[in-house]
Each structure stands twice: as structure tokens, then as C-alpha cells.
Amino acid sequence: MPLPHPVIRAVATFYIKNVLGLDKLEWLHYGSKIKPRFAMATITLKDIPDELHEALKKRASLNRRTRNTEILTCLEATVQSGPIDVDSYLHRIRLLRKKVSGRLSNRELKALKEEGRP
């Protein structure tokens, strides 16, 4: 495919550099393609079981997210989470147990859940 008219190319180049803030317009055989500096990787998932897909759609809906955003959130929580400090975690559990004796009422449980939250 031939390159576009020089005026069209000049306008496109101006737009890409000055409006989009990109350095380069890459011309390919099938037309033009903007190659931004901030391009992100894409992953395609295959063979997702129907039950898992339905659960994902439900979870995304409950969290008011798209399926893509829900998947990214799950991946970030799993992959980017740091190691758990077991001793610190157990210490917090023991402190909570000292505050509570016997069974919790709904009021006590709600107060404990909201403790330390804004």
C-alpha cells in the first residue's frame, strides 16, 4: 500500500507528536500504526472453564469492574503481594483474641471489623 498524501502524513505526524506526545509514527504495509512509549503487554486466556468464567463475571459485576479489570486486580493481588510475616500476623490474631471472650455479638463483630478504618 502506498504512503498517504504528504499533507495527510504531515497532519498525522503533527497530531501524533504535539497532541498525543509520541515520538514516532511507524508505517506498516497495511496502513499506519502508532507505536506509543507506554504500550502494555497483552495476554490471551484460552480454555477457561464455563464455571470459572461465570464466577469471574459475577465477581466483576459485584465489584463494579470490567472482566479485564477484575482479572488484573486478581493478578496484582496474587503476583505483586509480598511474603506474609507469620510472626506479625499471629501476634495480631492473639491481640484480637484477648479482646474477645466467648461468642461475639453482631455489634461487637461489626465494631472489630471497622476498628482502624477511616
Backbone bond lengths (Angstrom), bond angles and torsions (degrees), N, CA, C in turn:
res aa  C-N    CA-C-N  psi(-1)  N-CA   C-N-CA  omega(-1)  CA-C   N-CA-C  phi
1 M - - - 1.454 - - 1.521 108.67 -
2 P 1.327 117.86 130.94 1.466 120.10 -178.48 1.522 111.01 -69.88
3 L 1.309 114.52 156.60 1.464 119.78 176.74 1.528 109.77 -65.97
4 P 1.329 117.98 150.87 1.460 120.29 -179.04 1.527 111.51 -67.96
5 H 1.309 114.90 168.22 1.458 122.12 178.23 1.530 109.29 -52.04
6 P 1.350 118.46 143.15 1.467 121.44 -177.27 1.533 113.72 -56.24
7 V 1.333 117.70 -34.98 1.472 120.02 179.78 1.532 109.90 -67.33
8 I 1.333 116.65 -42.51 1.466 120.72 178.80 1.519 109.84 -63.30
9 R 1.336 116.07 -42.38 1.461 119.65 178.96 1.525 111.02 -64.02
10 A 1.331 118.09 -40.29 1.459 121.78 179.66 1.530 110.87 -64.45
11 V 1.330 116.80 -42.84 1.463 120.48 179.25 1.532 109.78 -65.20
12 A 1.322 116.46 -43.98 1.462 120.35 179.93 1.524 110.83 -62.99
13 T 1.328 116.85 -43.34 1.459 120.85 179.44 1.521 111.05 -63.26
14 F 1.343 117.50 -43.02 1.459 121.85 177.03 1.529 109.98 -59.13
15 Y 1.323 116.55 -46.98 1.468 121.50 -178.82 1.521 111.17 -61.25
16 I 1.324 115.43 -44.50 1.462 119.77 -177.83 1.521 111.53 -65.40
17 K 1.332 116.95 -43.12 1.461 120.16 -177.49 1.527 112.31 -75.21
18 N 1.337 117.26 -46.24 1.459 120.36 -170.71 1.526 114.59 -92.70
19 V 1.307 117.92 -29.79 1.467 120.09 -178.97 1.530 110.50 -95.09
20 L 1.324 116.58 -48.59 1.460 120.08 -178.68 1.526 112.43 -84.66
21 G 1.316 117.55 -16.97 1.457 121.15 179.47 1.514 113.67 71.27
22 L 1.320 117.47 27.65 1.456 121.55 -179.81 1.520 109.98 -100.29
23 D 1.318 116.10 153.62 1.460 121.03 -176.18 1.517 113.92 -85.28
24 K 1.309 118.06 -27.33 1.451 118.61 -163.21 1.528 111.87 -144.72
25 L 1.284 115.38 142.40 1.462 121.89 170.01 1.517 106.33 -111.70
26 E 1.315 116.40 122.66 1.454 120.65 -177.79 1.526 108.60 -102.16
27 W 1.324 117.44 119.96 1.465 121.46 -179.33 1.515 109.58 -91.49
28 L 1.312 115.53 128.50 1.455 121.13 178.95 1.524 109.33 -114.81
29 H 1.317 117.55 169.72 1.461 120.74 -175.92 1.520 112.82 -64.38
30 Y 1.324 118.60 -24.30 1.459 121.01 -177.63 1.518 113.30 -101.22
31 G 1.304 117.68 12.59 1.464 120.66 179.13 1.509 109.77 133.86
32 S 1.302 116.22 -156.85 1.458 119.47 -178.38 1.518 111.10 -103.92
33 K 1.296 114.78 151.77 1.457 120.93 178.79 1.516 107.94 -141.83
34 I 1.333 116.33 127.32 1.459 120.28 176.04 1.518 107.55 -81.23
35 K 1.317 116.83 130.42 1.450 120.80 178.29 1.528 108.01 -112.65
36 P 1.340 117.86 89.11 1.459 120.25 -175.48 1.524 112.29 -73.30
37 R 1.319 114.98 156.64 1.463 121.16 176.92 1.520 110.97 -69.90
38 F 1.305 116.75 -24.17 1.457 120.92 -173.98 1.526 112.79 -100.84
39 A 1.318 117.65 26.02 1.461 120.96 179.77 1.527 109.89 -64.22
40 M 1.329 116.16 141.91 1.460 121.53 -179.34 1.522 109.83 -113.29
41 A 1.296 115.13 156.54 1.458 121.01 179.08 1.527 110.54 -70.92
42 T 1.312 115.84 154.48 1.454 122.72 177.93 1.520 108.58 -122.75
43 I 1.323 115.61 137.83 1.465 121.30 177.10 1.519 108.03 -122.02
44 T 1.318 116.44 136.28 1.459 121.54 175.04 1.518 108.51 -108.42
45 L 1.325 116.65 127.20 1.463 121.21 177.58 1.521 108.96 -97.90
46 K 1.305 116.11 134.82 1.461 121.03 -179.55 1.524 109.71 -121.45
47 D 1.316 115.48 157.03 1.460 123.21 173.86 1.532 112.78 56.70
48 I 1.325 116.52 43.69 1.464 120.85 176.90 1.527 107.82 -77.66
49 P 1.325 118.62 124.23 1.463 120.10 178.00 1.532 110.87 -59.69
50 D 1.318 116.03 144.95 1.464 121.07 -177.93 1.524 111.92 -56.17
51 E 1.337 116.95 -41.00 1.469 120.33 -178.81 1.523 111.16 -63.05
52 L 1.325 116.25 -41.50 1.469 120.67 178.85 1.520 110.45 -66.24
53 H 1.317 117.23 -41.66 1.456 121.09 179.69 1.526 110.88 -63.31
54 E 1.323 117.38 -42.64 1.462 121.32 178.26 1.531 110.87 -64.90
55 A 1.332 116.61 -41.02 1.463 120.48 178.33 1.530 110.76 -63.38
56 L 1.331 116.19 -39.81 1.462 120.73 177.86 1.523 111.08 -64.00
57 K 1.330 116.69 -44.64 1.466 120.25 178.88 1.527 110.41 -61.58
58 K 1.326 116.96 -42.30 1.465 120.98 179.99 1.526 110.78 -64.65
59 R 1.327 116.22 -45.69 1.470 120.75 -179.85 1.530 111.10 -63.26
60 A 1.324 116.58 -42.02 1.471 120.59 178.24 1.522 110.12 -62.47
61 S 1.314 116.71 -42.27 1.462 120.75 179.52 1.523 111.21 -64.13
62 L 1.334 116.76 -44.18 1.463 120.36 179.30 1.525 112.16 -62.39
63 N 1.334 116.34 -33.77 1.466 121.38 -179.96 1.526 113.05 -91.61
64 R 1.349 115.32 3.40 1.471 121.68 -179.56 1.527 111.38 56.31
65 R 1.321 114.85 46.95 1.462 121.80 178.87 1.522 109.11 -126.15
66 T 1.319 115.28 161.84 1.461 119.87 169.66 1.524 107.45 -76.26
67 R 1.316 116.40 164.48 1.465 119.22 177.28 1.528 110.45 -61.76
68 N 1.320 116.57 -40.05 1.460 120.18 179.46 1.530 110.98 -60.90
69 T 1.331 116.79 -46.71 1.461 120.50 -179.70 1.522 110.71 -65.08
70 E 1.322 117.32 -37.61 1.468 120.97 178.12 1.523 110.70 -63.85
71 I 1.334 116.99 -42.75 1.467 120.75 178.12 1.526 110.09 -62.94
72 L 1.332 117.44 -44.57 1.464 120.73 178.64 1.521 111.37 -61.49
73 T 1.334 117.09 -40.87 1.460 121.28 178.74 1.523 110.53 -62.38
74 C 1.328 117.01 -44.23 1.466 121.17 178.30 1.525 110.99 -63.55
75 L 1.324 116.86 -43.43 1.470 120.37 179.13 1.525 111.40 -63.48
76 E 1.333 116.92 -44.44 1.464 120.19 179.15 1.517 110.98 -61.21
77 A 1.328 116.91 -44.23 1.463 120.53 -179.47 1.525 111.31 -63.29
78 T 1.321 116.80 -33.66 1.456 120.99 -177.53 1.526 111.88 -84.14
79 V 1.300 116.59 -49.36 1.465 121.05 -171.91 1.524 112.26 -81.80
80 Q 1.321 117.35 -38.77 1.461 119.98 -174.97 1.519 113.84 -92.91
81 S 1.313 118.03 -0.64 1.454 119.08 179.71 1.523 109.07 -73.31
82 G 1.303 115.21 143.06 1.450 119.81 -179.92 1.516 110.85 -83.93
83 P 1.311 116.16 172.94 1.460 119.54 178.11 1.533 110.40 -68.12
84 I 1.315 115.97 148.94 1.459 121.14 -179.59 1.523 108.92 -84.81
85 D 1.330 115.38 131.68 1.456 120.57 174.14 1.529 106.73 -83.21
86 V 1.310 116.69 98.72 1.461 122.55 -172.58 1.525 110.99 -60.01
87 D 1.312 118.22 -44.00 1.465 120.71 -178.21 1.523 111.60 -62.04
88 S 1.318 116.54 -42.74 1.461 120.65 177.99 1.522 111.57 -65.15
89 Y 1.315 115.65 -40.90 1.453 121.62 179.53 1.530 111.05 -63.18
90 L 1.338 116.70 -46.37 1.461 120.94 178.01 1.525 111.74 -64.32
91 H 1.306 117.23 -37.36 1.465 121.37 177.56 1.528 110.85 -60.52
92 R 1.333 116.55 -44.40 1.471 120.08 177.58 1.521 111.59 -63.25
93 I 1.328 117.27 -39.72 1.474 121.23 178.54 1.524 110.28 -62.94
94 R 1.325 116.47 -44.37 1.476 120.27 -179.56 1.529 111.36 -63.99
95 L 1.325 116.65 -38.80 1.467 119.65 177.14 1.526 110.94 -63.00
96 L 1.329 116.36 -41.78 1.459 119.69 178.26 1.524 111.49 -64.78
97 R 1.316 117.07 -40.08 1.468 120.47 179.42 1.523 111.86 -63.55
98 K 1.346 117.45 -34.17 1.460 120.47 178.52 1.527 111.41 -66.28
99 K 1.326 116.42 -31.94 1.462 120.45 -179.80 1.521 112.45 -71.90
100 V 1.325 115.49 -23.00 1.454 120.62 -172.99 1.524 109.97 -117.66
101 S 1.317 115.68 131.45 1.464 118.52 174.03 1.528 108.05 -125.72
102 G 1.299 116.31 133.03 1.459 119.68 -179.72 1.511 111.62 76.04
103 R 1.331 115.22 -144.94 1.469 121.07 -178.18 1.517 110.62 -89.71
104 L 1.316 115.57 152.70 1.462 121.71 178.17 1.519 110.21 -96.99
105 S 1.328 115.03 139.56 1.459 118.78 171.03 1.532 107.38 -83.27
106 N 1.314 116.51 165.88 1.461 119.96 177.52 1.521 110.69 -59.50
107 R 1.324 116.86 -38.54 1.471 121.23 179.82 1.525 110.90 -63.73
108 E 1.339 117.02 -45.25 1.464 120.33 179.57 1.533 111.14 -65.00
109 L 1.323 115.74 -42.03 1.454 120.04 179.25 1.525 111.25 -62.21
110 K 1.327 116.60 -43.44 1.468 120.34 178.79 1.531 110.61 -63.64
111 A 1.337 117.32 -42.72 1.466 120.88 179.14 1.528 111.25 -61.80
112 L 1.336 116.90 -40.71 1.469 119.95 178.73 1.523 111.71 -67.04
113 K 1.335 116.73 -37.91 1.463 120.10 178.73 1.516 111.61 -64.31
114 E 1.337 115.47 -37.88 1.468 119.67 -175.03 1.518 113.41 -88.33
115 E 1.317 117.20 -7.11 1.458 121.05 -179.34 1.525 111.41 -62.30
116 G 1.304 116.35 126.20 1.452 121.20 179.44 1.508 115.02 83.85
117 R 1.318 117.77 0.64 1.467 121.13 177.68 1.514 109.59 -95.55
118 P 1.340 116.48 148.63 1.475 119.15 178.47 1.514 112.48 -70.99
